[in-house]
Amino acid sequence: MHPETRLRLGITYPTLAELNRMTDDQLMVQLLAGVNDALAVLFERHHRLVFSIARKIVRDRGEAEDVMQNVFLEIFRSVAQFDPGKGSLKVWLLQYAYHRAINRKQHLNARSFYTQQSIEELAPFLPAGGSTLGGFAPGELNQMMQQGLATLGKVQKQVIELASYEGPSMKEIADKTPFG
């Protein structure tokens, strides 16, 4: 419910200080009632735990941070599914974290993330003087990329955009494109 609507109806939400004093189960009830600040309190309480689980599984800080953010986003989206009778919020979060991290690791393995060389390993092979691979300046590479993309059809561009920016598998890309 929009804040102005709540004010007109005389509905007040707990303050952040009040939310901080609530149990996890109470926070989930508040979140279900539309008190979005409850998620911030839950995040503050549990983000380190979720991050540590994700980091141990995916073994990359950036990927673990993405998993952590996705876990809390999913908790927000599926708050109605939480049943305190089946276990604590902490257990629910750990299950989400574990499964999302395992899924992410499988995704990264499928794309050879763990076998890629770091830029530091490639440094001896890069040309000197600040240019990039192939001896081209960044502006030249950008111009060549734009020229190459301009020669592609709509579906070909869509495939490149999906593969470059969204990261689905080739099967998922095939399913999303008209000729898949």
C-alpha positions in Angstrom: 0.0 0.0 0.0 1.3 3.4 -0.9 2.5 5.6 2.1 -0.1 8.3 1.3 -2.9 5.8 1.3 -1.8 4.4 4.6 -1.8 7.9 6.1 -5.3 8.6 4.8 -6.6 5.4 6.3 -4.8 6.0 9.6 -2.6 2.9 9.2 0.8 3.3 10.8 3.8 1.0 10.4 6.3 0.2 13.0 9.4 2.4 13.1 12.8 1.0 12.3 13.7 0.9 16.0 10.5 -1.1 16.7 11.3 -3.5 13.8 14.8 -4.0 15.2 13.3 -5.3 18.4 11.1 -7.9 16.7 11.8 -11.5 16.2 12.5 -12.9 12.7 9.0 -14.5 12.6 7.4 -11.1 13.6 9.5 -9.4 10.9 8.2 -11.9 8.3 4.6 -11.1 9.4 5.4 -7.4 9.0 6.9 -8.0 5.6 3.8 -9.9 4.5 1.7 -6.9 5.6 3.7 -4.7 3.3 6.3 -3.2 5.8 9.2 -3.3 3.4 11.6 -2.0 6.0 11.3 -5.4 7.7 13.4 -6.8 4.8 16.2 -4.3 5.6 16.2 -5.5 9.2 16.3 -9.2 8.1 19.1 -8.4 5.7 21.1 -6.7 8.4 20.7 -9.6 10.7 21.4 -12.4 8.2 23.4 -11.1 5.2 26.7 -12.2 6.6 25.5 -15.8 7.1 24.0 -16.0 3.6 27.1 -14.4 2.1 29.4 -16.9 3.9 27.4 -19.9 2.7 27.4 -18.6 -0.9 31.1 -17.7 -0.8 32.1 -21.2 0.4 30.1 -22.7 -2.5 30.8 -20.4 -5.4 34.4 -19.4 -4.3 34.1 -15.9 -5.7 33.3 -12.8 -3.7 31.4 -11.0 -6.5 29.3 -14.1 -7.4 28.6 -14.7 -3.7 27.4 -11.1 -3.3 25.0 -11.7 -6.3 23.7 -14.9 -4.7 23.2 -13.1 -1.4 21.2 -10.3 -3.1 19.1 -12.8 -5.1 18.3 -14.8 -1.9 16.9 -11.7 -0.1 15.0 -10.7 -3.3 13.5 -14.2 -3.4 12.6 -14.0 0.3 10.8 -10.7 -0.4 9.0 -12.2 -3.3 8.0 -15.4 -1.6 7.3 -14.1 1.9 3.8 -15.7 1.8 5.3 -19.2 1.5 7.2 -18.9 4.8 5.7 -21.2 7.4 7.2 -20.8 10.9 5.7 -24.1 11.8 8.1 -25.8 9.4 11.2 -24.2 10.8 12.9 -20.9 11.6 13.6 -18.1 9.1 17.3 -18.8 9.5 16.8 -22.3 8.3 14.7 -21.1 5.4 17.3 -18.5 4.5 20.1 -21.2 4.6 18.1 -23.5 2.3 17.6 -20.6 -0.2 21.3 -19.7 0.1 22.5 -23.2 -0.3 20.3 -24.0 -3.3 20.9 -20.7 -5.1 24.6 -20.9 -4.6 24.7 -24.5 -5.9 22.7 -23.4 -8.9 25.0 -20.5 -9.5 28.1 -22.7 -9.2 26.6 -25.1 -11.8 25.9 -22.2 -14.1 29.5 -20.9 -13.6 30.9 -24.4 -14.2 28.9 -24.7 -17.4 30.5 -21.5 -18.6 34.1 -22.5 -17.6 34.2 -19.7 -15.0 36.6 -21.6 -12.7 39.0 -22.4 -15.5 39.4 -19.0 -17.0 42.6 -17.1 -16.7 42.8 -13.9 -14.7 43.9 -10.7 -16.4 47.1 -10.8 -14.2 48.0 -14.2 -15.8 47.5 -12.7 -19.3 49.6 -9.6 -18.6 52.9 -10.9 -20.0 51.1 -11.5 -23.3 49.4 -8.1 -23.6 51.1 -5.4 -25.7 52.9 -2.7 -23.8 51.9 1.0 -23.8 48.4 0.7 -22.6 46.8 -0.8 -25.7 44.6 -3.8 -25.6 44.7 -7.2 -27.3 45.7 -7.1 -30.9 47.4 -3.8 -30.5 44.2 -1.8 -30.9 43.3 1.2 -28.7 40.0 0.9 -26.8 38.3 3.4 -29.1 39.3 1.4 -32.1 38.0 -1.8 -30.6 34.7 -0.1 -29.8 34.4 1.2 -33.3 35.1 -2.2 -34.8 32.6 -3.8 -32.5 29.9 -1.3 -33.5 30.6 -1.9 -37.2 30.4 -5.6 -36.7 27.2 -5.4 -34.8 25.7 -3.2 -37.5 26.1 -6.0 -40.1 24.0 -8.4 -38.0 20.3 -9.1 -38.3 17.8 -8.6 -35.5 17.8 -12.2 -34.3 21.6 -12.4 -34.5 21.9 -9.2 -32.4 19.4 -10.7 -29.9 21.4 -13.9 -29.5 24.6 -11.9 -28.8 22.8 -9.6 -26.3 21.3 -12.6 -24.5 24.6 -14.4 -24.3 26.6 -11.3 -23.3 24.3 -9.6 -20.8 21.8 -12.1 -19.4 24.0 -15.3 -19.3 21.4 -18.0 -20.2 22.6 -21.3 -21.6 22.6 -21.9 -25.4 19.4 -24.0 -25.0 17.7 -21.1 -23.2 18.8 -18.7 -25.9 17.5 -21.1 -28.5 14.1 -21.2 -26.7 13.9 -17.4 -26.6 14.7 -16.7 -30.2 12.3 -17.1 -33.1 14.3 -19.9 -34.8 15.0 -21.8 -31.5 
